[in-house]
Amino acid sequence: MGQARRQRLFSGVGSEMEEKEMGMELWQEKAAVLIEALPYIRRFSGKVIVVKYGGSAMVDAHLQQQVITDVALLKLVGFKPIIVHGGGKEISKWVKKTGKESTFVNGLRVTDAETMEIAEMVLGKINKGLVQMMESLGVKAVGISGKDGGTLRVNKKLSGGQDIGFVGEVKELHPELLQTLMDDGFIPVICPIGLDDSYQTYNINADDAACAIATAVGAEKLAFLTDIEGVYRDPMDPDTLISELTLGEAKELIQNGNIGGGMLPKLQNCIDAVESGVSRVHILDGRIEHCLLLEFFTNKGIGTAILSSQEGKYYHED
């Protein structure tokens, strides 16, 4: 439909026939979207999808509602979603309220006993808030931490040999509780806290936790919601966004020094997840409304997908 015609209709000048035709075209466009989604629904129905939820989509109430709605829809069309969430900005806010300043070493929060207590409190609050939103959409959800059911077991993590407190590195993941919840029709919502062999509580980087969980449950997809559009060949050129990367191409980007900053550990996490059996890992801009649906259900997607060597190119096949 031409732009001039649309303007005439919206200004009230268009004829009744034109209005009917425009209405029919809009409905046909909606039908085309559903048809485009059909092969993706068929392919991934019954598959486990892990969503690492973080960034601006966690602190913007409108975006938060969009993400939770997307996950609810994935569940209702047959996917088995798991949400793993962080809460770094909220933790920093509450740490500051106690009169302390957050300190980071190589991107990891220095976590003393008091900070650990604050982190667990804040993450628990976020966790139950997400469950509440999910339940309001008519989807059953259960919020847990990695402490529940011994799900996440950790070792103390050092940063460049430096002790940064109660920061854990996942050494074992026991997925029995997650599998039971999914089998019973619940969406597990997980905050990244685990226990060591002495049952001491540790905070875990949410990206690391999501990778470990996706690997342990045999997820078909792992999606990272971030504050960037995806992976660029040239970080200084927004026109170089890469829609899909094979495992070999992703490694080559790192080896050639094309990737730096916060994207480097995230892309390495993607590579580790694919090498551990996850078929496709997605890096998405969580600031885009319904980014999960656009990436999972459309031919071109909107972010960057890293796929295993066994996976063929999935987008742009037409």
N, C-alpha and C positions, 0 to 999 in steps of 0.2 A: 504494500500500500504506500502511495506516494506521500511525501511530507506535506505538500500543499493540501492534499485531500484530508489528511488527519487534522490539519489546522482548521479547515473549514468546518469539519464535524464538531471539533471541540469548541469552536466559537458559536455553535448553534446555527450555522448557515446551511449545513449539509442536509440532504433530503432524508426522509424516513427510510427509503430504500438503501441509501448509502450507509446509514446507521446500522441497518440489519446486516449488510454485507461486511461492515467492519467488525460487528460482533461475531459473525460467523468465522471470519478470518482469525480473530483472536482465539476463539475456541479451537480452531484447527491448529493454531500454533501450540496451544497447550497440549493437544492430543499428540502432536509431533514430538514434543518433549517426552511424553510418557512412552511413546514407541521407541525413541532413542535410548531410553533407560532400560527397556526390556531385556536386551541381551546381557547387560551388566547384572541385573537382578537375577536372571537365570543362572549366570555363571557363579555368582558369589553367594547365592542363597544357601544358608546352612553353614557358611564359613565364618570363622572367628576374625573379627576386625578389632584391632587395638588402636585407640585414639589417645595420643598424648596431648593433653589439654593444658595450654599455658599461654603466656603473652597477653596482648591487649584484650583478646577474647575472654579473658578471665575477669578483667577489671571493668569492662564496659558492659553494663547491664543488658543493653539491647543485643550486643553481639553474643553475650552469654546465652540469652534466650534462643538465638538462632542456632548456636552450636548444639544445645541440648535438644532442640526440635529436630535437627538433622539426625542426631544419634537415635532419637525415638523413632524416626521414620525408618532408619536402617533396620532397627529391631523389628518393626511391624511388617517390613517386606521380606523378612526371613534371615537377615544377617544376625550374627551373634556378637554384638559389640561389647568391648570392655573399655572403660575410661580410666586412664592414669593421669592424675592431675598434680600440678605443682602448686605454688603459692608464694613464690619468693618476694614479690612486691608487698604482699600483705604481711608477711613475716617481718620484713624490714620496717614496715610502719609500726608494728607492735613492739619490736625491739627498741625503736626510737622512743616510744611512749614510756619505756622503763628508764629512760635516761642514758641508754647505751647507743653506740654507733655500730652499724653492721660493718664487718671487715671481711674482705674477700682475698683469697690467694689463688691465682690462676683460675678465677671465675668460680671458685668454691667458697661457700660461706664458712668462716671460722665459727665453730659451734661449740661453745662451752656448755656446762650443765644448765645454766639459766636459759640460754638461747635455745637449747634443745627442748626445754619445757615449753617455751613460747611457741616454737615451731610446731610441736605436736598439738598444742591447743588450737593454733590457727588453722593448721591443715585439717584437723577434725571438724572445725566449724565449716570450712569450705566444703568438705566432703559431704556433710549432712545437708548443706544447702543445695548441692547438686542433686542429691537423692530426692529432696523435696520437689525440685523443679521437674525431675523426671516423672515422679509419681503424679504430679499435677497434669501431666500429658497422658495419663492412663497407662503408663509403662512401669512395670515392677523393677525396682532397683534396690541394691543393698550396698551401703558404704562400709568399707573395711580399710584397715591399714595392712601393711605387710607383716605386722605382728600377729594378725589373726590367722589361726590355723598354721602358724609357722611358715607362712607363704614366702616371705623374703628373709633369707639368712645372709648375714654380711660379715665381712672382715673390716677392720678399721682401715680407712683410706688415708694415705699420705699424699700431699701435694708437693711434688718435686723433693721428696724426702722430708718435708716439713709436717709436723703434727698440727692438724687443724681441728682437733677436738672430735666431737661425736659425729663424724661424717663416715658413712659406710659405703663399702663397695660390695655389690651383690656377688656372693660366692655360690649360693644354691637357691633354687626356687622350687617350691613344692606347690604344684597347681591344683591339688585335689579339691580345695575349697572353691576355687574359681570354677572348676569344671562342674562341681555339684550345683553351684548357683546358676550357671548357664543351662545345665540340664533341666533345672526346675523353672526356667523361664525368666530368671532375673538378669539384669544388667549389673555386673560388678563395677563399683566405682572405688578406685584404690588410691590412697595417699601413700607417698613413698617413704615409709618408715619401716625399719626392720630391726631384727635382733641379732646379736652376735652369739657365740657359743656360751657366753656367761649370762645371756638374757639381758644384756644392756641395750638400751634403745639408741638407735642411730638414724640420723637423717640421710636420705639417699637422693642423689641427683635424679630428678623425675625422668629425664631422657634415658638414663641408664636403666632405671626401673622398668620403663616401658619396653625397652629392647629385651630385657631379660624375660619379662612376662610374655611378650609376643613369641619369643623363641620357645618358651616352655609349653605354651598352649597350642603350638603349631598354627599360629595365626597366618591367614592368607594375606592380610594387609596390615601395615602399621603406618599410621598417619601422625605426623608431627605438626601441630598448629603453632605457627611462629608469627613474627612481626615483619617478615620479608616475603616476597612473592615466590621465591624458590632459589634454585642454584643458577648462577650466571657464569658464562664462559669468561666474561670480563666484568668483574664486580663494579666497575665504573660505568658500564654501559647497560642501561635497563633493557635495551633491545636484544640482549644476548641471553635472555632467559631460556633455559633448557627444559623442554617438556618431559623428555625421558632420557635416562642414562642406563646403560648396561653396567654390570658390576665392574667390568674392565675399564670402561670409560670413566666411571667415578674414581677409581684408583688412580687413573692417569691424571685427572684434574688435580688431585692432591699432590702427586709426585712432581707435577710440573709447576707447583707453586701457585696455581690459579685460585686456590681456596685459602682463605685466611680468616682471622678473627673468630667470632662465635660460630660461624658456619663450619669451621674445620672439625671440631669435635662432633657436631651434629651429623655431618656427612660421614664421618668415621663410624658413628653409631649406626647409621643406615647400612653401611657396608657390612658391619659386624652382624646386623640382624639378617641381612640377605644371605651371608655366608653360613648363618646358623639355621637356615631353612625357611625364613619368611620370603614369600614369593615376590612381593612388591612393597616398597616403602615409599611413602609420599611426604614431601615437605610442602606445606600449604600456608598461605597467608590467612591467618585466622581473623584478620580485619575485614575480609571480604564476606559478606553475608552468604550463608549457605555454602561455604567453601567445600565442605565435605560432599554434598550432593553434586556440586558442579564438577568436582574431580572424579568422583566414583561413577557418575551416571551419564557423562557427556563424552562425545568422541574426542574432543581436544583437551579436556581438563583445564586446570588453571594454575597448577603448581609444577613441581618436578617429581617424577616417579623414578625410583631406582629399582631395577628389576634383575632377577637372577639370570644366569646365562641360559637356563632352560626356557625362560619366558620369552616369547616373541614380542616384537613391538605391538602394543595394543591400541594406542591412539593413532590417528591419522591413517587408518587402514583404507579409508575410502578416498 
